């Protein structure tokens, strides 16, 4: 038989909720920044390649599909 000790911890629910809220807010901020940087990179790419409106729409469609697939993988 193992010598085990059971410990009970009292958690401050309000403090835990505050930490989780802060972490979620930071994650949303990081995600928004990443998307903003990615969109700016797409705009630079389209400008350098002198893409037509149709080509830009196709590029945006592919990116939207990529994000949708990524979201599906996470759920």
Secondary structure, DSSP 8 states (H G I E B T S, - for coil): ------------HHHHHHHHHHHHHHHHHHHHHHHHHHHHHHHHHHHHTT--HHHHHHHHHHHHHHHHHHHHHH-
